[in-house]
């Protein structure tokens, strides 16, 4: 008879719900605070013993070496950082060596926690090795009695770094632009670590993972909650683990768009704002800052009021690289959040009431738009392909430079000629004309495309006055073929208002 010994699993923690978890978190937080103080005291003694190896005290706190001249023995008071994050590093490749080591170790099967730590810290200079209890720490994370932010503070203390856990409000999953924070909904926690002579924000959760689709979580207007850690989500299917560098050493003027601390000092801003001002800030995400976007009007608020015609304008500015490489998309829906909130009762999509364009003169955001009344009924734009209006999509993607019309809206008479210059050869062009209530096939005879050397001419003759949508397609010889055929690709579109005499 063969006897197999079965390893007993760790006993599952039985608790009384949210109150138990909060009580255990408080106890853990107090314990970590005490341990962090003890660990930092040991680090202070070790630094004193190793003072001959310290960096020269004249080194600038934001020097090219990235090493502060001296690390304070006690946590400095909260204050704005001495320099922005981009003055320290702009390319995450500086962490490549460390990342590759972690990935390599993660692919191996370690028998003990000690073996794992030794593999990760091989070659590192160690001053102190304290007594750790890793299994209780990790089990606390699993069962929600310890948060990632408390864990991060503990790890900072092991590295001899001052770290604080900050509590406050965040514009997290389920939040809608302009909504007030009257109670404990959208409560969140994040960290501030003293790095390179300044306090720097770190959001462990948001920097390591994000929700694939917040809509799928069923977060309704009446059930908004912060996704603090994964035991608050049914399983792990809605989480995608992906590093977002925006939430590491985030600059205060960017952090304040998403996080509002209970203690105003931890805004780390020269002029702290109020909770009401925080609610009024536009609802932006990390991609907004990653691509260097800015609001043309710095006073822009999350809730926009339409004019008497129902119109409202939103303008973003960006650098030249973003202008070349970014393509924008938009969504417009009713605020009630129903399933059919993106379409009208007649089936017309609300997207046809949006005019998106780019220009080179001045120029991942959510807004709430209030339209109290209309003086006249607005008609939808002609039904064209989704996306931006104007010629700059053709310039970015196909090297077509507009010669005659740079703006997305054209006002003309019965006839109109539009010219482009080609920076590279393209095979063929097709132009389609659209108008509400008219079959597009009937309008095909009203538009012609001609190519003269490196110039393209689009000639239009409008049968009636009104509003038209013009779309331009081309075949690019560099693109892949489908069953041996070169496909047409959408270049750009114009909105044309024609007045026939």
N, C-alpha and C positions, 0 to 999 in steps of 0.2 A: 504494500500500500504506500502510495506517494503522498507525502504531506507537504503542502505549500503554505508558507507563512505569508499572510496578507498584511501589508502595512496599514495601520489604522489611520484614517484621515483625521485632520484636525477637527475638533468638535465645532459644529456650527454655532455661531454666536446667536443666542436667543435674546431678543430685546423687545421693548415696548413701543417701538416706532420712532418718530422724529424727536421726541423729547429725550429718549435714551441716547440717540446718536448725538444730539446737541450737547448733552451732559458729558458724554465720553470725549467729544471733541474739545470741550472746554478743559477737561482734566488733562488731555494730551497736550493741548496748547500750553498750559501752565508748566507741565513737566518739561516740554521742549525748551521753553524760556529759561528754566533753571539749568538744563543741560547745556544750552547754548552759552550761557554766562560762564559756566565752569570750563567749557571747551575754549572759549575766547581768552579766559584767564591763563589757561595752559599755553595757548598760542602766544600770548604776550610775554610769558616767561621764556618760551623758545626763541622768540624774536630777539629778546634781550641777550640771550646766550649766543645767538648767531649774528649779532650786530655788525661784525666785521664783514659779513657777506651782503649786507643791505646795500641798496642802490644809493648813490650820492644824494644827499639831502637837497642839493640844488636842482635836481631833475624836475622838470615841469610836470604838473599833474596830468596834462594832456600831451605829453611828449610822444615822439615816434616810437619809443620803446614800449609804451603802454603800461609801464610799471610806475606806480606812485612813489614819490620820494620817501615817504614814511606813512605807515598805516596807523590811524588813531587807535588808542587803547580803549576808548569809550565811543559809543555811537554819536556822531555829530548830529546837530539839530537838522530837521528837514529844511532844505533850501534849494533853489534852482541849480541845475548842474552848470559847471564852469564852461562846458562846450557841448555841442550837439553830438548825437551818435555818429553822424557821418564824418565828423572830424577824427573819430577813433578808428572806424573801419567802414567800408562801403561794400566790400565783397565777402560773402560768407565762405569763400574758398580758404580764408585764413584758418578755418576750423577743420580743413580737410583731413589732416593727419590724425587729429583726435577722433573725428567721425569714423574714419576707416578702421581705427583700432577698435572702437566700440562695436562696429558692424561685424568685424572679424571675430571678436570674442562672443558676440551674440549668436553666431552661427555654430559655436562649439557647445558641447554638452558638459557643463560643469557639475561636479558631484557635490560641492559644498559652496557656501557663500564665501568662505575664506579664499577658496581657489579662484572664484570669480573676481574678488577684489584684487588679488595678487596679479591676475592677468591684465586687469584694467590699469593698474598702477605700476606695471613693470617699467623700470627705467626712471620713475619719478623720484624726486628727492623728498623723503618723508621726515618730518620732525616729530610727529606725535602719532601714536596708534592707540586709541582709546578702546574701551570695552563697548562693543556694539551688540544690539539685540535685533538683528535684521528681520527675523521671522515675525516678531510681534509688530514691527513697523509695517511690513508688507501686508500682514493680515489686517491691520488697522485700515490701510488703504482699501483693501478689498471689501471690507464690511462697512466702510463709511465712517469709522470712528477716528480716522486721521485723514486730513486733506493733503493734496499735493503741495499746497503752499506751506503747510507746516513742515512737510518733508523737505522742501527746498530750503527752508530756514535752518533745519537741522544739518543738511549737507553743507550749507554756507558756514555754519559754526565749525564743522570738521575741517573746512578749508581756511579757517581763521578770518572769515569775512562777517562784518556786521550786516544783519538782515532783519527787516521788520515785516510783519504780516499786516496788511492794510485791509480794512473792511469798508464797504460802501455799496453804492448802486452801480449797475452796469446795464448797458443797452444790449442785452443778450437775446437768446432765442425767444421768439414770440413778441418781442417789443415792436411797437409801431411808432412812427415819428410823432413827436409832440406830446406823447402820453405822460401824465404826471406820475410821480412816485409817492403815492399816499401811504403805503404800508410796506410790508416786508417782501413784496414781490420784486423780483429782479435784484435781490441781494447777491453780492459776490465778494470774493476775496482775491487779493493779489499780493505781490511782494515788492519791496524796495530794497535793493542791496547796495552797499557802499563800495563802488568800484572805481578805480582810477581817480580817486579824489572827489567823487561826487555820488550822490544818491541816484540810482538808476532803477527804473521800473522793469519788472519781469512778471509776465502772466503765464504761468506754467501750463495751465489747461489749454488756453487758446493758442499758445505757441506750439503745442505738440499735436493737437487734434482739432477737428471741427466737425460740425454736423453736416452730413451729406445734403440733407434737405430738411429744413426746419418745418416746412409745411406738413411733411409726412408724420411728424410727431404729434399732430393733432393739437398744437398749441393755439388755442382760441383766445379771443379777446378777454374772456372771462377766466382763463386758466393760464396766466402767464407766470412762468417761473424761471429761475436761473438754472442753467445746466452746470451745476457746480462740480459734480463728479459723476462718473459713469453709473454708479448704483442708483442714480435718479432716473436713468433711462432704462427701459425694458431691454436688457441685453446690450450688445455692443454693435449691432448691425448698422445703426445710423451714424456711427463714428468713423471718421477716416483719420488715420494717424499720419500726419504730414507736418514737417517743420515749417513754421511761419516766423521768419526772422524779425518781423515787425514787432512782435511781442517780447523781444529780448532787448533790454536797454532802450525801451521806447522813450522818445523825447516827450516831456510834459505837455507841450502844446499840441501834440498828436494824441496822447493818452486821454486828455480831457474830453475828447469827442465820444469816448465809449465808457469811461470809468469816472465816478465821482466819489471820492473818499468821505467818510464821516468827519474826519479831521481835516479842515481846510489847509493846514500846513502841508499835508501830503499830496496836494495838487502840484507842489514844486513849481508853482507859477509866480512870477513877480507880483501879479495882481490876481489873486484867487477869485473865482466866480461863484455865484450862488447856485443852489439847486434848481431854481427857476430858470436861470440862464443855461444850465446844463440841459434841461428838458427842451429848451428852444434851439439848441445846436442841431445842425443837420445830422442825420443818421448815416454815418459813413462806416466803411469796413477797411481792413488793412490794405486791400488792393488799391484803395484810393491814394494812400500814402506811398505804397510801393512804386507806383508809376508816376509819382511826383505831381499829382493833380492838386489844383487849388481852386477855390471859389473866386470868381472874378469880383463878386461883391462880398467882402468879408463880413458884412452884417446880415447875410442871408440866414434865414431861420428855417426850421424843420417844417413849419406850417406856412404854406403860401396861399395868399388870397388872390383869386382871379379878378380881372377887371370886369366891367359891365358887359363885355362881349364874351366872357368866359375864358379869356386867354391869360396865360401866365408864362413867363420866361425864366429859364434856368441856364446859367452860363458857367462853364468850367474853363480854366486855363491850364496849360501844360507846357513842358519843354519841347524843343524840336524833335528829340528822339521819340518821345511819346506820340507826337503828332504823326510821325512816320509809321510807327509800329502798332498803334492801338486802333481797334475797331470797337465802337460802342453799340450797345443794344439797350432797349428800353422796354418797360412794361407800364401800362396804365390800367388801373382797375378801380372799381368803386370801393369805398372804405368799409362797406358792410362785411366784406370778406366772404361772400357766398360763392358757391361753386361757379356760377355763371357771371361773376363780377367783372370779367374782362370783355363782355359783349353787351350790346344794347338789346332791347326786346325785339327789334327787327332783325337781329342776328349780325349786325354790323360790329366789327371789332373796334374797341376803343383805340387801338394802335393807329387807326386811320385818322385820328384827331391829333396826332403828334407830328410835329415837324422837327426832325433832328438833323443838324448840319454841322460842318466844321469850317473854320476859316483860319487863315494864317495871320490875321491882324491882331487878334486878342485872345484869340483862343489857342462811383460804385456806391451810388448814392440813393437813399430813399427819402421821399418827401410826401407830405400830406397836403392836398390842395382843397381849399374851401371855395366853392362858387355859390354865393347866396342867391343870385337871380341873374337872368339873362335878358338883354334888351331885344335880341333876335335869335332865331334858331341857327346854330352852326351846322354846316354841312361837312361830311367827312371828306378827307383828301382822296384823290383818285386811287384806285386799288392797284398799287405797285408792290414790288418786292419789299420786304421789311428792311429796316436799316436806315442809315443816314441819307439825307438829300444833299445834292451838290456834287461838284466834280472831284473832290479831293480823295475820294475812295479810288477813283480811276488813276489819280496821280500816284498814290501810295502803292497800289497793287500792280498797275500795268504801265506806269511811266507815261501816262497821257497828260499833257499840260494844256489846260484851257487857254485858248487864245482870245476868245470873244466874251465868254460868260463865266466869271469866277464865283458868282453868288448862286445859291440853290434856287432862288425864285427869279423868274424871268417875266417881265411885263413887255408885251409886244403887240403889234397889229395882226393882220391876217397872215403875214409871212415872217419867218424867222430863220436865220442861218446861225448854226453853232459850229465852231471850229476848235479842233484839238491838234496839238503837235505830238508826234510819237517819238519817244526816246529810244524805243527798240521796236523791231518789226513785229507786227501782229497780223494774223492771217486774214480775218474777215470780221465785218461788223454788221450788226443787226440792231435796228431801233424800233421800239414799240411805243405806240401812243395810246393813252387810256383817258377815259372821261366817264364820270358817273352817269349811269343810265344809257350808255351807248356801247354797243358791241365793239370790242377792240378790233375785230377783224375788218369792220367797215372803215376804221381809221388808218389801216395799213397803207392805203394809197396816198395818204396825206404826208408821209414821211419817206425820205430817201437818204441813203448813206453813200458817200463817194470818197475814194482815197486818191490823193494826188501826192505822189512821192511820200514825204513823211508827215503829211497833213490829212486830217479827216474832216469832211464837211457833212453836216446833218442839215438837210433842207426840209422845212416844215411849211405846210399850207393848211391853215385851219378852216374847216367848213363853216363853223359857227363860233361866235364869241363865247367865252366861258373859261373854266379852269381845266387844265390838262396835266397829265403826268407823262413824262417822257423817260423811257428806260433805254439804256445802251448796253448791248452785249457784244462780246468778242471771243475769238478763239485764240488761245495762247499755245504756240507750238511747243513750249517748254512743259506744259501740263500733261498729265497722263491721259491716255486714251481709254475709251470704253468700247470693247469689241472692235478695236481698230479705228474707231471714229473719234475725232477731236470734238469735245463738247463745248458749247457756248457757256461763257461765264459772265455773270452780271458785273458791269463796270461801275455804273453810276446812274443817277436819276435826277431830273429837274422837275420843279413845279412851275407851270407856265400859265399865266393869265393873259388870254388873247382877247383883243377888242377888234372885231371885224367892222370896218367902215361900211 
